[in-house]
């Protein structure tokens, strides 16, 4: 499992971006640590990779949300 900070760094994003993605339901963490920290799986990382690719092609977050509901 990967912390929010490490996952953000891995993809060149800010921690607050991932927290925002969680708040809008785009990328929810798989679990939480004993202290309540968000923990992401490799499946979550793969989903974030897809999200980043969609964003690079110019899709808005609303469009990415819709796309992820059907994939």
C-alpha positions as CSV (number, residue, x, y, z in Angstrom):
1,X,0.0,0.0,0.0
2,X,1.2,3.5,-0.9
3,X,0.6,6.7,1.1
4,X,-1.0,9.7,-0.5
5,X,2.3,11.6,-0.5
6,X,4.2,8.8,-2.2
7,X,1.5,8.3,-4.8
8,X,1.4,12.0,-5.6
9,X,5.2,12.1,-6.0
10,X,5.2,9.0,-8.2
11,X,2.9,10.8,-10.7
12,X,4.2,14.3,-10.3
13,X,1.1,15.6,-8.7
14,X,0.5,17.5,-5.5
15,X,-0.9,15.8,-2.4
16,X,-3.8,18.2,-2.4
17,X,-4.7,17.1,-6.0
18,X,-5.1,13.5,-4.7
19,X,-7.1,14.7,-1.7
20,X,-9.4,16.6,-4.1
21,X,-9.8,13.6,-6.4
22,X,-10.9,11.7,-3.3
23,X,-13.4,14.4,-2.3
24,X,-15.1,14.3,-5.7
25,X,-15.1,10.5,-5.9
26,X,-12.6,10.3,-8.7
27,X,-9.9,8.3,-6.9
28,X,-10.8,6.8,-3.5
29,X,-8.1,5.2,-1.4
30,X,-8.4,1.4,-1.0
31,X,-7.8,1.7,2.8
32,X,-6.7,3.6,5.8
33,X,-3.8,3.1,8.1
34,X,-4.3,2.6,11.9
35,X,-3.8,6.4,12.2
36,X,-6.3,7.2,9.5
37,X,-3.9,8.0,6.7
38,X,-5.1,7.2,3.1
39,X,-3.5,4.1,1.6
40,X,-3.6,3.3,-2.1
41,X,-3.1,0.0,-3.8
42,X,-1.4,-0.7,-7.1
43,X,-4.9,-0.9,-8.7
44,X,-5.5,2.6,-7.4
45,X,-2.1,3.7,-9.0
46,X,-3.2,2.1,-12.3
47,X,-6.5,4.0,-12.1
48,X,-4.6,7.2,-11.4
49,X,-2.4,6.5,-14.4
50,X,-5.5,6.3,-16.5
51,X,-6.8,9.5,-15.0
52,X,-3.6,11.3,-15.8
53,X,-3.7,10.1,-19.4
54,X,-7.3,11.3,-19.8
55,X,-6.2,14.7,-18.4
56,X,-3.3,14.9,-20.8
57,X,-5.6,14.4,-23.7
58,X,-7.6,17.4,-22.6
59,X,-10.6,15.8,-20.9
60,X,-12.1,17.8,-18.0
61,X,-12.5,16.3,-14.6
62,X,-16.2,16.0,-15.2
63,X,-15.5,14.0,-18.4
64,X,-13.0,11.9,-16.6
65,X,-15.5,11.2,-13.8
66,X,-18.1,10.0,-16.4
67,X,-15.4,7.9,-18.3
68,X,-14.4,6.2,-15.0
69,X,-17.9,5.3,-14.1
70,X,-18.1,3.1,-17.3
71,X,-14.6,1.6,-17.3
